[in-house]
Amino acid sequence: MATTLDPVTFEVLKNAFINTVDQMAEQILRTCYSFVIYSRDFSSALCDTEGNTVMQGTGDIAAHVGTLHYTAKAVIRQFDGDIHPGDVFVINDVYEGGSHFNDTRIIRPIYYDGELLGYAQANGHWADVGGATPGSFNVKALDHMGEGLRIPPTRLWSKDEFLEDVAYLIAKNTRNPRDIIGDMQAQAEATRVAEREIQRLCDKYGVETIKTAMAEVQDYVEDLTRAKIAALPDGVWYTEDYIDQDPARGEGLIPIKTRMTISGDTVHYDLSESHASISSMLNAGFGGSFAGIVAGTKMQFPDIPLNSGFYRVVTADLGPLGSVVNADWPSPCAGFCSGPFEKIMSSVFEIWSDIQPERAMACTFNLEYLLVGGRDQRGEGNPNFMWYDWMMGGWGARNGADGYNASAAVFGVQYGTQPFEGQERLAPVLTSCHDLVPDSGGPGKFRGGLGAEKGGKLWASDNTVMSYCCDRERSVTWGLWGGLPSIPHGVWLNKGTENERYLGSIFAAEPIKSGDEFTRPSAGGGGLGDPLQRDVDAVLEDVIDGYVTIARAEKDYGVVIKAIDPEIFLYEIDLEATIAAREFIRTNRHAWIERDPEAVSEEYRSGLINEMDCVRQFGVILDWGSGEVLENTTTQFRKMLQRRTVVHWTDDPTIEFVPGTLTVSEPATV
């Protein structure tokens, strides 16, 4: 890199740009109106005059970072030649590179002495942008008109004049106009913070120095990334992951196919063979899919800052418009994060586990949103309310360590658990439980992290409906290198009562009434390595900690544990019985995975086995409410298990798992 700034000035300004974006985040956090944004569902960026990202902050959401430059460029295209000091623009358009309509970006040009230097962008997830269902997550939407308001590049301030008519046109097409106007103002003020900071740096260092630094930090990231990639072997790797279903096509997993090529100092991803777009909101526009590629790859190189220099090295071919990873207008995309985005991230993680096995990680739980909206009887005039909740869950086991328990989704690792007290103050929903789910961590030599279960009870409400956006009810969070899956996602209504109903993982506008209770577990992470190679003392510790039950310690790990005095956490391993149990599993597990699915279904319906037995022992996927076998899904799921898990099992307990199963030879077609 031909650096024109001295190293000290370069380093100071590189970090000043990062700090500028972080200051934007602090401004949003302290002035936003929405509880969702307050819980850190937002990101910011500093862009150059072409819209290229100069720098991201240290706490931005993974699903946003690959999209912010696209929306900046869309504004520049739309208003080319008509951008002035004091202008501010708004955009949420999925088809212009956004993520989904809730993620609304406020963009301000930054000028110094009349010269345009770049753009500041503040993105926040607005809790509602209209559409057919509260929260704008409508699984049943067949096009984007059922999801909410699509905002193309639009001027919101003109030369410092707030365009109230435009702002209220947007806000009054949502269910909470007051919060929308407040969040608009908060995001706009965050961009003003960036403007002031860049102008201050120009005062101190000179405008030419700042312009040079904006270019050189991108070159720096490019050069650093190329050097990292060049040190790795060339090759081609292939894998695939799945969305649970397309409601219009019957049961059957929807493949997202990822081929990655390292050539010299570049990385290229090809997703062009992925499935056509589906008839639910679990599609992704090109911005959301590229964000999954960027986020998954960036996590392999945590020491590299993130800006558009990274995108010069990491490229993608998403194929023609109209696929599940490159959705065309008017395909619904509100659930891109639960659909393609995290499947792409998990696929990227798996591929890089072959290349850098020391950083290997099994599949992580899927992001989910539960939304309850209606009229709040506690307030004067029965105002609209929105209870908008997401869960923590388990991360995949790592090579040499267990997965993290009850952590934020890879979608946004800085997410916080929303305070129950705040939720209960804002909506008539009482939290009835929030606990770790024993046995939810996928079994392996290294165990997946545990998921959590959260329950709620509705009260003092009218005209209330519930919607859910999730996945991996059927494409259950998978293990790696012999590890086993976690548990299915899904919501239960009034569980354990005569009115019990299983609602599954995707539904919209389900009517509920005061007194109804609902609960759902998040999945844990997948296991890594053969569970029969897990240290027996580690299994014992898991039982003592309440992470694994005695029953599943024997079923999943072949470790027989006696409860001597549970009140003082006194347990004991029966070593002789453990040796026999492990040999029994090792001898029979290949046959279990080929067992007749109908026989498995019959045992599930009779209560002899549960979901974990179906998924982990037999590789059978059922309709978890009725117990009916999903034949196509089971066939696909078993093939996936064979590739990721069964092929790594061995009769010799001393043989370790070996990576390298994803490598392919060009020009082979997979």
C-alpha positions in Angstrom: 0.0 0.0 0.0 1.4 3.4 -1.0 0.6 5.3 2.2 0.8 9.1 2.0 -0.1 9.7 5.6 2.6 9.1 8.2 1.9 6.0 10.4 0.9 7.9 13.5 -1.6 10.2 11.8 -3.0 7.3 9.9 -3.6 5.2 13.1 -5.0 8.2 14.9 -7.5 8.9 12.2 -8.4 5.3 11.6 -9.4 5.0 15.2 -11.1 8.4 15.1 -13.4 7.1 12.4 -14.3 4.1 14.5 -14.9 6.3 17.5 -17.1 8.6 15.4 -19.4 5.7 14.5 -19.4 4.6 18.1 -20.4 8.1 19.2 -23.4 7.9 16.7 -24.4 4.6 18.5 -24.3 6.3 21.9 -26.4 9.2 20.6 -29.1 6.8 19.3 -29.1 4.7 22.5 -29.7 7.8 24.7 -32.4 9.5 22.6 -34.4 6.8 20.8 -38.1 6.2 21.6 -38.4 2.6 20.6 -37.7 -0.1 23.2 -36.5 -2.3 20.3 -33.8 0.2 19.3 -33.0 0.9 22.9 -32.2 -2.9 23.1 -29.5 -2.2 20.5 -31.2 -3.2 17.3 -29.3 -0.5 15.3 -26.1 0.1 13.4 -24.3 3.1 12.0 -21.7 3.8 9.4 -19.4 6.5 7.9 -19.3 6.5 4.1 -17.2 8.3 1.5 -18.6 10.5 -1.3 -19.4 7.3 -3.4 -21.2 5.6 -0.5 -18.4 3.2 0.2 -18.1 2.3 3.9 -15.2 4.1 5.4 -15.7 2.5 8.8 -18.1 0.5 10.9 -18.4 0.8 14.7 -17.5 -1.7 17.3 -21.0 -2.8 18.2 -22.9 -2.9 14.9 -25.3 -5.7 14.0 -23.9 -8.3 11.6 -27.0 -8.3 9.4 -26.6 -4.6 8.8 -23.0 -4.2 8.0 -23.0 -5.6 4.5 -26.0 -3.5 3.5 -25.3 0.1 4.6 -23.1 1.0 1.7 -25.8 -0.2 -0.7 -28.4 2.1 0.8 -26.0 5.1 0.8 -25.3 4.4 -2.9 -29.1 4.3 -3.6 -29.6 7.7 -2.1 -26.6 9.1 -4.1 -28.1 7.6 -7.4 -31.5 9.0 -6.7 -30.5 12.5 -5.8 -27.3 12.9 -7.8 -26.7 16.7 -8.3 -29.4 17.6 -5.8 -27.7 17.0 -2.4 -27.0 20.0 -0.2 -25.7 20.8 3.3 -28.4 20.2 5.8 -30.2 17.6 3.7 -31.2 14.3 5.4 -32.6 11.3 3.6 -34.5 8.1 4.6 -34.6 4.7 3.0 -35.7 1.2 4.0 -35.9 -0.4 0.5 -35.0 -4.1 0.5 -34.8 -4.0 -3.3 -32.2 -1.2 -3.2 -29.9 -3.3 -0.9 -31.6 -2.9 2.5 -32.2 -5.8 4.9 -35.9 -5.6 5.6 -38.4 -2.8 5.8 -38.2 -2.4 9.6 -34.5 -1.5 9.2 -34.8 2.2 8.3 -31.8 4.2 7.5 -31.3 7.9 8.0 -28.5 9.4 5.8 -26.9 12.8 6.0 -24.3 14.3 3.7 -21.2 15.7 5.5 -19.8 19.0 4.1 -16.8 21.1 5.1 -16.6 24.6 3.7 -19.0 23.7 1.0 -17.2 20.5 -0.1 -18.9 17.1 0.2 -16.7 14.7 2.2 -19.0 11.7 2.7 -22.2 10.5 4.4 -23.2 9.5 7.9 -25.8 6.7 8.1 -27.8 5.6 11.2 -29.9 2.5 10.8 -32.6 1.5 13.4 -35.1 -1.3 13.5 -38.5 0.4 13.7 -40.8 -1.8 15.7 -43.6 -1.4 13.2 -43.8 -0.1 9.6 -47.4 -1.0 9.0 -48.6 -4.0 7.0 -51.1 -6.6 7.9 -49.8 -7.6 11.3 -48.4 -5.7 14.3 -44.7 -5.6 14.1 -44.7 -6.0 10.3 -43.6 -9.6 10.4 -46.3 -11.3 8.4 -45.4 -14.9 7.5 -48.5 -15.2 5.3 -47.5 -12.2 3.2 -47.3 -13.2 -0.5 -45.7 -9.9 -1.5 -44.1 -6.9 0.3 -47.4 -5.0 0.4 -48.5 -7.3 3.2 -45.4 -6.5 5.2 -45.4 -2.8 5.5 -44.3 0.5 4.1 -41.5 0.5 1.4 -39.5 3.7 1.6 -37.3 4.4 -1.5 -34.7 7.1 -1.1 -36.7 10.1 0.2 -35.7 13.6 1.4 -36.7 14.1 5.0 -34.8 17.3 5.8 -34.1 19.9 3.1 -31.3 22.3 3.9 -32.0 21.9 7.7 -35.8 22.2 7.2 -37.7 19.3 8.6 -40.2 18.2 6.1 -43.1 17.4 8.4 -45.5 16.4 5.7 -43.1 13.7 4.5 -42.3 12.5 8.0 -45.9 12.2 9.1 -46.9 10.5 5.9 -44.4 7.8 6.9 -45.2 7.7 10.6 -48.9 7.6 10.3 -48.7 4.5 8.2 -47.4 2.7 11.3 -49.0 1.6 14.5 -47.0 3.9 16.7 -46.4 7.3 15.0 -45.0 8.9 18.1 -42.2 6.4 18.4 -41.4 6.6 14.7 -41.1 10.4 14.7 -38.9 10.1 17.9 -36.6 7.5 16.3 -36.4 9.6 13.1 -35.1 12.5 15.2 -32.8 10.4 17.2 -31.2 8.8 14.1 -30.9 12.1 12.4 -29.2 13.6 15.4 -26.8 10.7 15.4 -25.8 11.6 11.9 -25.3 15.2 13.0 -22.9 13.9 15.7 -20.8 12.3 12.9 -20.9 15.5 10.9 -19.7 17.6 13.8 -16.9 15.1 14.5 -15.6 14.9 10.9 -15.7 18.7 10.7 -13.7 18.9 13.9 -11.1 16.5 12.5 -10.9 18.7 9.4 -10.3 21.7 11.5 -7.5 19.9 13.3 -5.8 18.0 10.5 -7.0 19.7 7.3 -9.6 18.6 4.8 -7.1 17.0 2.4 -5.7 14.9 5.2 -9.2 13.6 6.2 -10.1 12.8 2.5 -6.8 10.9 2.2 -7.4 9.0 5.4 -10.9 8.0 4.3 -9.4 6.4 1.2 -6.4 4.9 2.9 -8.3 3.1 5.7 -10.2 1.3 2.9 -6.9 0.4 1.2 -5.5 -0.7 4.6 -8.4 -3.2 5.2 -8.1 -4.5 1.6 -4.4 -5.1 1.9 -4.7 -6.7 5.3 -7.4 -9.0 4.1 -5.6 -10.0 0.9 -2.5 -10.8 3.0 -4.6 -13.1 5.2 -6.2 -14.9 2.3 -3.0 -15.3 0.3 -1.5 -17.2 3.2 -4.3 -19.9 2.9 -4.4 -22.7 0.3 -6.3 -22.2 -2.9 -9.4 -24.4 -3.3 -13.1 -24.8 -3.7 -15.5 -25.8 -0.9 -19.2 -26.5 -1.0 -22.0 -26.9 1.5 -25.7 -26.3 1.9 -28.1 -25.4 4.6 -31.9 -25.3 4.6 -35.0 -23.2 5.3 -37.7 -25.3 6.8 -40.3 -25.1 4.1 -42.1 -23.2 1.4 -45.8 -23.2 2.5 -47.0 -23.2 -1.1 -45.1 -26.3 -2.0 -45.9 -28.7 0.8 -43.3 -30.1 3.1 -39.6 -30.3 2.2 -36.5 -28.4 3.1 -35.5 -25.4 0.9 -31.8 -25.6 0.0 -29.4 -22.6 0.2 -26.2 -23.8 -1.7 -22.9 -22.1 -1.0 -19.7 -22.7 -3.0 -16.6 -20.8 -1.9 -13.4 -20.4 -3.9 -10.1 -19.1 -2.7 -7.8 -18.0 -5.5 -4.6 -16.2 -4.7 -5.6 -13.3 -2.4 -9.4 -13.3 -3.1 -12.4 -15.1 -1.8 -15.5 -15.6 -3.9 -18.9 -17.1 -2.9 -21.3 -18.5 -5.4 -24.9 -19.0 -4.2 -26.4 -19.0 -7.7 -27.7 -22.6 -7.4 -29.9 -21.8 -4.4 -33.7 -22.4 -4.4 -36.2 -20.1 -6.1 -37.9 -17.5 -3.8 -40.6 -19.0 -1.6 -44.1 -18.0 -0.6 -43.3 -16.6 2.8 -41.3 -13.8 4.2 -38.2 -16.0 4.6 -36.6 -14.6 1.5 -33.6 -12.2 1.3 -32.8 -9.4 -1.0 -29.2 -9.2 -2.3 -28.2 -6.9 0.5 -29.3 -9.3 3.3 -27.6 -12.2 1.6 -24.3 -10.4 1.0 -24.4 -9.3 4.7 -24.5 -13.0 5.7 -21.4 -13.6 3.6 -19.6 -10.6 5.0 -20.5 -11.3 8.6 -19.6 -15.0 8.4 -16.3 -14.3 6.7 -15.4 -11.4 8.9 -15.7 -13.5 12.0 -12.8 -15.6 10.7 -10.6 -12.5 10.9 -11.6 -10.7 14.1 -8.5 -8.5 14.1 -9.4 -6.7 10.8 -11.5 -3.6 10.9 -14.5 -3.6 8.6 -15.1 -1.3 5.7 -15.5 -1.4 1.9 -11.9 -2.5 1.5 -13.1 -5.9 2.8 -15.7 -6.1 0.0 -13.0 -5.7 -2.6 -11.5 -9.0 -1.5 -14.7 -10.9 -0.5 -17.1 -11.1 -3.5 -20.3 -12.9 -4.3 -22.4 -14.2 -7.1 -26.0 -14.5 -5.9 -27.3 -15.6 -9.2 -30.3 -14.3 -11.1 -33.1 -12.3 -9.5 -35.9 -14.4 -8.1 -34.1 -16.8 -5.8 -34.5 -17.2 -2.1 -31.1 -15.4 -1.7 -31.7 -12.7 -4.4 -35.4 -11.9 -4.1 -37.0 -9.7 -6.7 -39.8 -7.2 -6.2 -42.4 -7.8 -4.8 -41.2 -10.9 -2.9 -41.7 -10.6 0.9 -38.4 -10.4 2.8 -39.2 -9.3 6.4 -37.9 -12.6 7.8 -34.6 -12.6 5.9 -32.7 -12.8 9.2 -34.4 -16.0 10.2 -34.3 -17.4 6.7 -31.3 -17.0 4.3 -29.1 -14.7 6.4 -28.3 -17.1 9.3 -28.2 -20.1 7.0 -25.6 -18.4 4.9 -23.6 -17.5 8.0 -23.7 -21.0 9.3 -22.6 -22.3 5.9 -19.7 -19.9 5.9 -18.7 -21.0 9.4 -18.8 -24.7 8.2 -16.7 -24.0 5.2 -14.1 -22.1 7.1 -14.0 -24.9 9.7 -12.4 -27.0 7.0 -9.9 -24.3 6.2 -9.1 -23.1 9.7 -10.1 -26.0 11.9 -8.7 -24.4 15.0 -11.6 -21.9 14.7 -14.3 -24.5 13.9 -17.8 -24.0 15.2 -21.0 -26.0 14.8 -24.3 -24.5 13.9 -25.7 -21.8 16.2 -29.4 -21.4 17.1 -31.6 -19.5 14.8 -32.8 -15.9 15.5 -36.5 -15.7 16.2 -39.0 -12.9 16.9 -42.3 -13.3 18.8 -44.7 -10.3 18.4 -47.9 -9.7 20.3 -49.9 -6.6 19.4 -53.3 -5.3 20.2 -55.1 -2.7 22.4 -53.9 -2.1 25.9 -56.8 -1.8 28.4 -54.5 -0.3 31.0 -54.1 3.0 29.2 -56.6 5.8 28.5 -58.3 5.2 25.2 -56.9 1.6 24.9 -53.8 2.6 23.0 -52.0 0.2 20.6 -49.3 -1.9 22.2 -46.5 -4.0 20.7 -44.7 -6.7 22.7 -41.7 -7.4 20.5 -39.5 -10.1 21.9 -36.4 -12.0 20.8 -34.6 -14.8 22.6 -31.1 -15.7 23.5 -29.9 -19.2 22.5 -27.0 -21.5 22.3 -24.0 -21.1 20.1 -22.4 -24.0 18.3 -19.7 -26.0 20.0 -16.1 -25.0 19.1 -13.0 -27.1 18.4 -11.7 -27.4 21.9 -14.5 -25.7 23.8 -18.3 -26.0 24.5 -20.6 -23.5 22.9 -21.8 -20.4 24.7 -25.1 -20.7 26.7 -28.0 -18.3 26.1 -26.2 -15.8 24.1 -27.4 -13.3 21.4 -27.9 -14.6 17.9 -25.0 -14.3 15.4 -27.4 -11.9 13.6 -26.5 -9.3 16.2 -24.0 -10.3 18.9 -24.4 -7.0 20.8 -28.1 -7.6 21.3 -29.2 -7.5 24.9 -31.9 -9.5 26.6 -34.8 -7.0 26.9 -35.5 -6.2 30.6 -38.8 -7.8 31.6 -39.7 -4.8 33.8 -39.5 -2.6 30.7 -41.6 -5.0 28.6 -44.2 -5.3 31.3 -44.5 -1.6 31.7 -45.0 -1.0 28.0 -47.3 -4.0 27.2 -49.9 -6.2 29.1 -47.7 -9.3 28.9 -46.3 -10.8 32.1 -43.1 -12.9 31.9 -43.9 -16.3 33.5 -40.5 -18.0 33.1 -37.1 -17.5 31.6 -34.8 -20.5 32.1 -32.0 -22.5 30.5 -33.3 -25.6 28.7 -31.6 -28.7 29.9 -30.4 -31.0 27.1 -30.8 -28.3 24.5 -27.1 -28.1 23.8 -26.3 -30.4 20.9 -24.3 -33.4 22.2 -20.7 -33.8 21.0 -17.1 -34.2 22.2 -17.7 -30.5 22.8 -21.2 -29.7 23.7 -23.3 -27.0 22.1 -24.4 -24.0 24.2 -27.9 -24.2 25.9 -31.0 -22.5 24.7 -33.5 -20.7 26.9 -37.3 -21.0 27.4 -39.4 -17.9 27.9 -43.1 -17.8 28.8 -45.6 -15.0 28.9 -49.2 -14.4 29.9 -51.5 -11.9 28.2 -53.8 -9.8 30.3 -55.8 -6.5 30.1 -55.9 -6.5 26.4 -58.3 -6.4 23.4 -58.1 -7.4 19.7 -54.8 -9.0 20.3 -52.9 -11.2 17.8 -49.6 -13.0 17.9 -47.0 -13.6 15.1 -43.8 -15.6 15.1 -40.8 -15.4 12.8 -38.4 -18.3 13.1 -37.0 -21.4 11.4 -35.2 -24.6 12.3 -38.3 -26.3 13.5 -37.4 -28.9 10.8 -33.8 -28.0 9.6 -32.9 -28.5 13.3 -29.6 -26.7 14.4 -27.0 -29.2 13.3 -23.8 -30.6 14.8 -20.4 -30.9 13.1 -17.7 -33.6 12.7 -19.9 -36.2 14.4 -21.8 -33.9 16.7 -25.5 -34.1 17.2 -28.3 -31.6 16.6 -30.0 -29.4 19.2 -33.8 -29.2 19.5 -36.6 -27.8 17.3 -37.9 -24.3 17.6 -41.6 -23.7 18.1 -44.3 -21.9 20.1 -46.9 -23.6 22.4 -50.1 -21.9 23.5 -51.6 -22.8 26.9 -49.2 -25.8 27.2 -50.3 -28.4 29.7 -53.9 -27.4 29.6 -57.0 -28.8 27.8 -56.6 -25.8 25.4 -53.0 -26.7 24.5 -52.0 -26.0 20.9 -48.7 -26.2 19.1 -48.4 -23.2 16.8 -45.0 -24.1 15.2 -42.2 -21.7 14.1 -44.0 -19.6 11.5 -47.4 -18.1 11.9 -49.0 -14.7 11.7 -52.0 -12.9 13.3 -53.0 -15.8 15.6 -55.8 -14.5 17.8 -55.1 -14.6 21.5 -57.1 -13.3 24.5 -56.5 -12.2 28.0 -55.5 -15.1 30.2 -53.7 -17.0 27.4 -50.2 -18.2 28.1 -47.5 -19.0 25.6 -44.0 -20.4 25.8 -41.2 -21.3 23.4 -37.7 -22.6 23.8 -34.8 -21.4 21.8 -32.5 -24.0 20.4 -29.0 -24.7 21.7 -26.0 -24.9 19.5 -25.0 -28.0 17.7 -22.4 -30.4 19.1 -18.9 -30.8 17.6 -17.2 -34.2 17.5 -18.5 -37.6 18.5 -20.5 -37.5 21.8 -19.0 -40.8 22.7 -15.6 -39.2 22.9 -16.7 -36.6 25.4 -14.8 -36.8 28.7 -17.1 -38.6 31.2 -16.2 -36.1 33.9 -17.3 -33.3 31.7 -20.7 -35.0 31.3 -20.9 -35.4 35.1 -20.2 -31.7 35.5 -23.0 -30.9 33.0 -25.4 -33.0 35.0 -24.3 -31.3 38.3 -24.8 -27.9 36.6 -28.2 -28.8 35.3 -27.2 -28.5 31.7 -27.8 -32.2 30.9 -30.2 -34.6 32.5 -29.3 -38.0 33.8 -31.5 -39.7 31.2 -29.9 -37.9 28.3 -26.4 -38.3 29.6 -26.9 -42.0 29.0 -28.9 -41.6 25.7 -26.7 -39.0 24.1 -23.3 -39.6 25.6 -23.5 -43.2 26.9 -22.5 -42.0 30.4 -24.4 -43.7 33.2 -24.7 -41.4 36.3 -26.2 -42.3 39.7 -27.9 -39.6 41.8 -26.5 -40.1 45.3 -27.9 -36.9 46.9 -29.1 -34.3 44.3 -29.8 -31.7 47.1 -26.1 -31.4 47.6 -25.2 -32.1 44.0 -23.7 -35.4 44.8 -23.6 -37.7 41.7 -21.5 -40.6 40.7 -20.4 -42.2 37.4 -21.0 -45.9 37.0 -17.9 -46.6 34.9 -18.6 -50.2 34.1 -22.2 -49.4 33.0 -20.8 -46.4 31.0 -18.4 -48.6 29.1 -21.3 -50.9 28.2 -23.6 -48.1 27.3 -21.1 -46.5 24.9 -20.4 -49.8 23.2 -24.2 -50.4 22.9 -24.6 -47.0 21.2 -21.6 -47.4 19.0 -22.9 -50.8 17.8 -26.5 -49.7 17.1 -26.5 -46.0 16.1 -25.9 -46.6 12.4 -29.0 -48.8 12.3 -31.0 -46.3 14.4 -30.5 -43.6 11.8 -32.1 -45.8 9.1 -35.1 -46.9 11.2 -38.5 -46.8 9.7 -39.8 -43.3 10.3 -43.4 -44.5 10.7 -42.3 -46.6 13.7 -40.6 -43.7 15.2 -43.7 -41.5 14.7 -45.8 -44.1 16.4 -43.5 -44.1 19.5 -43.5 -40.3 19.5 -47.3 -40.2 19.5 -47.5 -42.7 22.3 -45.1 -40.8 24.4 -42.4 -43.4 24.5 -39.8 -41.0 22.9 -39.6 -37.2 22.5 -38.4 -34.7 19.9 -34.7 -35.1 20.9 -34.9 -38.9 20.4 -36.5 -38.4 16.9 -33.9 -35.9 15.8 -30.7 -37.2 17.4 -31.1 -41.0 17.4 -33.3 -41.6 14.4 -32.9 -38.5 12.2 -36.7 -38.3 11.8 -38.6 -35.0 11.5 -42.2 -34.9 12.4 -45.0 -32.4 12.6 -44.3 -31.8 16.3 -47.9 -31.1 17.0 -49.6 -34.1 15.4 -46.6 -36.5 15.2 -47.1 -37.0 11.5 -44.0 -38.0 9.6 -42.6 -35.4 7.2 -41.3 -37.8 4.6 -39.4 -35.4 2.2 -38.0 -33.4 5.1 -36.9 -36.6 6.9 -35.1 -37.8 3.8 -33.3 -34.5 3.4 -32.5 -34.2 7.0 -31.0 -37.8 7.1 -28.8 -37.0 4.2 -27.5 -33.9 6.0 -26.9 -36.0 9.1 -24.9 -38.5 7.1 -22.7 -35.8 5.7 -22.1 -33.7 8.9 -22.4 -36.4 11.6 -22.6 -40.1 10.7 -19.6 -40.1 8.3 -17.4 -39.0 11.3 -18.5 -41.9 13.6 -16.1 -44.7 14.0 -15.9 -48.0 15.8 -12.5 -47.0 17.2 -13.0 -44.5 20.0 -9.4 -43.3 19.8 -9.8 -41.9 16.2 -10.4 -38.1 16.2 -12.6 -36.2 13.8 -10.9 -34.9 10.7 -12.0 -31.8 8.7 -11.8 -31.7 5.0 -15.2 -33.2 3.9 -16.4 -30.0 2.1 -13.5 -29.7 -0.4 -14.5 -30.2 -4.1 -12.5 -30.3 -7.3 -13.3 -27.9 -10.1 -15.0 -28.1 -12.5 -17.1 -30.6 -10.6 -20.8 -29.7 -10.1 -22.2 -30.6 -6.8 
